[in-house]
Amino acid sequence: MPAKTSNTNLNTLFLIGGIALVVIVAAAYFFNRTPFGLKSETSMLESTQKQTAENPTGKFEFRDRNNAQVSRPTLASVILVNAPGAQEARPITLTARIKDKVVWLRTIKADEPSCADANTCSVGGPDQSEAKEEWYSLEARDNEGNLLARYLLLAVPF
């Protein structure tokens, strides 16, 4: 007889667990289709899919005050855009975002002596007040809107 009671308790536990799972999934669907009611302006997934559908022609380099390479733009004193024909593609607009909000915007103008060669142009990095939080993305676009370089923070915090 004790085995039957144990079996009944186990079945009840599985039933409660199943109901809890259904409630969590339903709540995730109901609250902007993100787990636990986390909200995003235009859905981070949609935003990331739009950003990654376009391939950049080049890449960024981030340098500190000593010209040493650093891994994140918020640590950089200088941000370099390395892309074929970057010098001729000016003005180049750099846009940093946290979620979908623009938090930093710079332009490498055509009349500025900011290019080391035909393929590498630079702009001063953010000051401390502009780099309080890690940027989710940084993009460089040329005078026609073509994507020259992109940086994406891999672990996006919510």
C-alpha positions as CSV (number, residue, x, y, z in Angstrom):
1,M,0.0,0.0,0.0
2,P,2.8,2.5,0.7
3,A,4.0,2.2,-2.9
4,K,0.6,3.3,-4.2
5,T,0.7,6.5,-2.0
6,S,4.2,7.3,-3.2
7,N,3.1,6.8,-6.8
8,T,0.1,9.0,-6.3
9,N,2.3,11.7,-4.8
10,L,4.7,11.5,-7.7
11,N,1.8,11.8,-10.2
12,T,0.5,14.8,-8.4
13,L,3.9,16.4,-8.4
14,F,4.2,15.8,-12.2
15,L,0.8,17.3,-12.7
16,I,1.6,20.4,-10.7
17,G,4.9,20.8,-12.6
18,G,3.2,20.5,-15.9
19,I,0.6,23.1,-15.0
20,A,3.3,25.5,-13.8
21,L,5.1,25.1,-17.1
22,V,2.0,25.8,-19.1
23,V,1.3,28.9,-17.0
24,I,4.9,30.2,-17.6
25,V,4.7,29.6,-21.3
26,A,1.3,31.3,-21.5
27,A,2.6,34.3,-19.5
28,A,5.7,34.6,-21.7
29,Y,3.4,34.7,-24.8
30,F,1.1,37.2,-23.2
31,F,3.8,39.6,-22.0
32,N,5.3,40.7,-25.3
33,R,6.4,37.1,-26.0
34,T,9.4,37.4,-23.8
35,P,10.0,35.4,-20.7
36,F,8.9,36.9,-17.3
37,G,7.4,40.0,-18.8
38,L,10.7,41.5,-20.0
39,K,9.9,44.2,-22.5
40,S,11.7,45.4,-25.6
41,E,10.9,48.4,-27.8
42,T,10.8,46.6,-31.1
43,S,11.8,43.2,-29.9
44,M,15.5,42.6,-29.5
45,L,15.2,39.5,-31.6
46,E,13.7,41.4,-34.5
47,S,16.3,44.2,-34.1
48,T,19.1,41.7,-34.1
49,Q,17.7,39.9,-37.2
50,K,17.6,43.2,-39.1
51,Q,21.1,44.1,-38.1
52,T,22.6,40.7,-38.9
53,A,20.9,40.4,-42.3
54,E,23.4,42.9,-43.7
55,N,27.1,42.0,-43.8
56,P,29.6,44.7,-43.2
57,T,32.4,45.2,-45.7
58,G,35.0,46.0,-43.0
59,K,35.6,46.0,-39.2
60,F,36.3,48.2,-36.3
61,E,39.5,48.6,-34.2
62,F,39.4,50.1,-30.8
63,R,42.6,51.8,-29.4
64,D,43.3,53.3,-26.0
65,R,45.4,56.5,-25.2
66,N,48.6,54.4,-25.6
67,N,47.5,53.1,-29.0
68,A,47.0,49.6,-27.5
69,Q,44.1,47.6,-28.9
70,V,41.2,47.3,-26.6
71,S,38.2,44.9,-26.9
72,R,35.3,47.3,-26.4
73,P,34.4,50.7,-27.9
74,T,33.5,52.1,-24.5
75,L,37.2,51.7,-23.5
76,A,38.5,53.3,-26.7
77,S,40.1,56.7,-27.1
78,V,40.1,56.2,-30.9
79,I,37.8,54.2,-33.0
80,L,39.1,53.1,-36.4
81,V,36.9,52.0,-39.3
82,N,38.8,49.6,-41.6
83,A,36.9,49.0,-44.8
84,P,37.7,49.0,-48.5
85,G,37.5,52.5,-49.9
86,A,36.6,54.1,-46.5
87,Q,38.3,57.4,-47.4
88,E,36.2,57.9,-50.5
89,A,33.0,56.7,-48.7
90,R,33.0,59.7,-46.3
91,P,31.1,61.1,-44.6
92,I,31.0,58.0,-42.4
93,T,28.4,58.0,-39.6
94,L,29.1,55.9,-36.4
95,T,26.0,55.1,-34.3
96,A,26.1,53.4,-30.9
97,R,22.9,52.0,-29.4
98,I,21.8,50.5,-26.1
99,K,18.7,48.5,-27.0
100,D,17.1,50.6,-29.7
101,K,18.2,54.0,-28.2
102,V,21.0,55.9,-29.9
103,V,23.5,56.9,-27.2
104,W,26.4,58.1,-29.2
105,L,26.7,59.5,-32.7
106,R,29.8,60.7,-34.6
107,T,30.6,61.6,-38.2
108,I,33.9,61.2,-40.0
109,K,33.6,64.2,-42.4
110,A,34.9,64.2,-45.9
111,D,36.9,67.4,-45.3
112,E,38.7,66.2,-42.2
113,P,42.2,64.7,-42.2
114,S,41.0,61.6,-40.4
115,C,42.1,58.8,-42.7
116,A,45.4,57.1,-42.4
117,D,45.1,55.6,-45.8
118,A,42.4,54.8,-48.4
119,N,40.9,52.0,-46.2
120,T,41.3,53.3,-42.6
121,C,39.5,56.3,-41.0
122,S,39.3,57.2,-37.4
123,V,37.2,59.3,-34.9
124,G,37.7,60.0,-31.2
125,G,36.1,57.6,-28.9
126,P,33.5,58.3,-26.3
127,D,34.2,60.3,-23.2
128,Q,33.5,58.8,-19.8
129,S,30.0,60.3,-19.6
130,E,29.0,58.7,-22.9
131,A,30.4,55.3,-21.9
132,K,28.7,54.7,-18.6
133,E,27.0,51.5,-19.9
134,E,28.2,48.9,-22.4
135,W,26.9,49.6,-25.9
136,Y,24.8,46.8,-27.4
137,S,25.9,47.8,-30.9
138,L,28.1,50.2,-32.9
139,E,27.7,50.6,-36.7
140,A,29.6,52.6,-39.3
141,R,27.7,53.6,-42.4
142,D,29.1,55.3,-45.5
143,N,27.6,58.3,-47.4
144,E,25.2,56.0,-49.2
145,G,24.0,54.1,-46.1
146,N,26.1,51.0,-46.7
147,L,27.3,49.1,-43.6
148,L,31.1,49.4,-43.3
149,A,31.6,47.9,-39.8
150,R,29.5,46.5,-37.0
151,Y,30.2,45.7,-33.3
152,L,27.7,43.7,-31.4
153,L,27.9,42.9,-27.6
154,L,27.5,39.2,-27.5
155,A,25.8,38.9,-24.1
156,V,23.1,41.5,-24.1
157,P,21.9,42.2,-20.6
158,F,18.3,43.0,-19.8
